[in-house]
Amino acid sequence: MSRVCDVRFFLAVIFENYVLDGFYKCFERIVQSGERQLFMDVLYLETIPDVDLYHDLRTSVGWAVFCREQSEKALKNSCYCVIAKDGDHTVAMGRAVGDGMYYTIVDVIVRPQYQGRKIGSEIVNRLVNRIKNDAPDGGRISIQLIAALGKEGFYTKQGFKVLPNENAGPALRKVIYT
């Protein structure tokens, strides 16, 4: 029995010296280089951002900023909103507007330096789950969105279908400038 303990101790020492040493070196390299990819602690909150933060997030991805009055009204009329924070820094958001049967997911924004880390996926999933959980038994809900150009694949991975398809015609929109 003591041989088994000796072998386990030996393996633990080897593990600690090689694997953990490699882990700590990797961690040290990431911290020294300023990378936050592996050790980022993102907090997701159901809260509506203020207009300045909303405009800052839109600007961070090159999107146009709506006038302040429109933005305030739009944010206020959100049914659901999720933001993602890395420490005190808001790095992403998404929101849903709707009437209880039809919802549109809008403003899924992830700052460029945080993209590719599943933050946008988590926000979309949280919005969809919140909509689904608030639906009455026996209800039917339709969730739409308009993907930014080139981002269709991101949304199909989340279960959305590209239109037109066998059940629906093409999506259409009209933009009005005043």
C-alpha positions in Angstrom: 0.0 0.0 0.0 2.8 2.4 0.8 4.2 1.9 -2.8 0.9 3.1 -4.2 1.2 6.2 -2.0 4.8 6.7 -3.1 3.8 6.5 -6.7 1.0 9.0 -6.2 3.3 11.4 -4.4 5.9 11.0 -7.2 3.2 11.7 -9.9 1.9 14.7 -7.9 5.4 16.1 -7.7 6.0 15.6 -11.4 2.6 17.1 -12.2 3.3 20.1 -10.0 6.8 20.7 -11.3 5.9 20.4 -15.0 2.2 21.1 -15.6 1.6 23.7 -13.0 5.0 25.3 -13.7 3.9 25.6 -17.3 0.5 27.0 -16.2 2.1 29.6 -14.0 4.5 30.6 -16.8 1.6 30.9 -19.2 -0.4 33.0 -16.6 2.7 35.2 -15.9 3.2 35.7 -19.7 -0.5 36.7 -20.2 -0.5 39.1 -17.2 2.8 40.7 -18.3 1.7 41.1 -21.9 -1.6 42.6 -20.9 -3.7 39.9 -22.6 -6.9 39.2 -20.8 -8.2 36.4 -22.9 -7.9 33.4 -20.6 -8.3 35.0 -17.2 -11.1 37.5 -17.9 -13.9 37.6 -15.3 -17.0 38.8 -17.1 -20.1 39.7 -15.1 -23.4 39.8 -16.9 -26.1 42.1 -15.6 -29.7 42.8 -16.6 -29.6 46.5 -16.7 -30.1 49.3 -19.2 -26.9 51.3 -19.9 -27.1 55.1 -19.9 -27.1 56.9 -23.2 -23.4 57.9 -23.1 -22.3 54.3 -22.5 -24.7 53.1 -25.3 -23.3 55.7 -27.7 -19.7 54.7 -26.7 -20.4 51.0 -27.3 -21.9 51.8 -30.8 -19.0 54.0 -31.7 -16.5 51.2 -30.6 -17.7 49.0 -33.4 -18.1 51.7 -36.0 -21.9 52.0 -35.9 -23.7 55.3 -36.3 -25.0 57.0 -33.2 -28.7 58.0 -33.0 -29.6 61.4 -31.6 -29.7 61.5 -27.8 -33.5 61.8 -27.6 -34.1 58.7 -29.7 -31.5 56.7 -27.8 -33.0 57.6 -24.5 -36.5 56.6 -25.6 -35.2 53.4 -27.3 -33.3 52.3 -24.2 -36.2 53.1 -21.9 -38.5 51.0 -24.1 -36.3 47.9 -24.0 -38.0 44.8 -22.8 -34.8 43.2 -21.8 -31.2 44.3 -21.7 -28.0 42.6 -20.8 -24.6 44.2 -20.3 -21.3 42.5 -19.8 -18.6 44.0 -17.6 -14.9 43.2 -17.2 -14.3 44.8 -13.8 -15.7 48.3 -13.9 -15.5 48.4 -17.7 -18.6 47.7 -19.8 -17.5 45.6 -22.7 -20.7 44.5 -24.4 -24.5 44.8 -24.4 -27.6 43.5 -26.2 -31.2 44.3 -25.8 -34.6 43.1 -26.9 -37.7 45.0 -27.8 -41.1 43.5 -28.3 -44.8 43.1 -27.4 -45.0 39.6 -25.8 -45.4 37.7 -29.1 -42.9 39.3 -31.4 -39.4 40.4 -30.2 -36.5 41.9 -32.0 -33.0 41.5 -30.6 -31.0 44.7 -31.3 -27.7 46.3 -30.4 -25.7 43.2 -29.8 -22.4 45.0 -29.4 -19.1 43.6 -28.2 -16.1 45.9 -28.1 -13.6 44.7 -30.7 -10.8 43.7 -28.2 -13.4 41.4 -26.5 -14.8 39.8 -29.6 -14.3 36.0 -30.1 -14.6 35.2 -26.4 -18.2 34.0 -26.4 -19.5 37.2 -24.8 -21.9 38.0 -27.6 -23.2 34.4 -27.6 -23.8 34.6 -23.8 -25.7 37.9 -24.2 -27.9 36.5 -27.0 -28.5 33.3 -25.1 -29.5 35.3 -22.0 -31.9 37.5 -23.9 -33.5 34.5 -25.7 -33.8 32.6 -22.4 -35.4 35.6 -20.6 -37.9 36.0 -23.4 -38.7 32.2 -23.4 -39.0 32.1 -19.6 -41.5 35.0 -19.6 -43.7 33.4 -22.2 -47.0 31.9 -21.0 -47.6 28.2 -21.2 -48.9 27.3 -24.7 -47.6 30.5 -26.1 -45.7 31.1 -29.3 -42.9 33.6 -29.6 -41.1 34.9 -32.7 -37.7 36.5 -32.3 -36.1 38.4 -35.1 -33.0 40.3 -35.7 -31.0 42.0 -38.4 -27.4 40.9 -38.4 -24.6 43.3 -39.2 -23.1 42.5 -42.5 -20.9 39.4 -42.3 -22.2 38.4 -38.8 -24.9 36.0 -40.1 -22.9 32.9 -39.1 -22.7 34.1 -35.5 -26.5 34.2 -35.3 -27.1 30.9 -37.1 -24.9 29.3 -34.4 -27.4 30.7 -31.9 -30.2 28.9 -33.6 -31.5 31.8 -35.9 -32.5 31.0 -39.4 -31.5 33.0 -42.4 -34.4 34.4 -44.4 -35.9 33.7 -46.8 -36.3 30.0 -46.0 -39.0 27.4 -46.5 -41.3 29.0 -43.8 -40.8 32.7 -44.4 -40.0 35.3 -47.1 -37.1 37.7 -47.1 -36.8 40.2 -44.2 -37.4 43.7 -45.2 -36.7 47.1 -43.6 -37.2 50.8 -44.2 -35.0 53.4 -42.8 -36.3 57.0 -42.5 -34.1 60.0 -42.0 -35.6 63.2 -40.6 
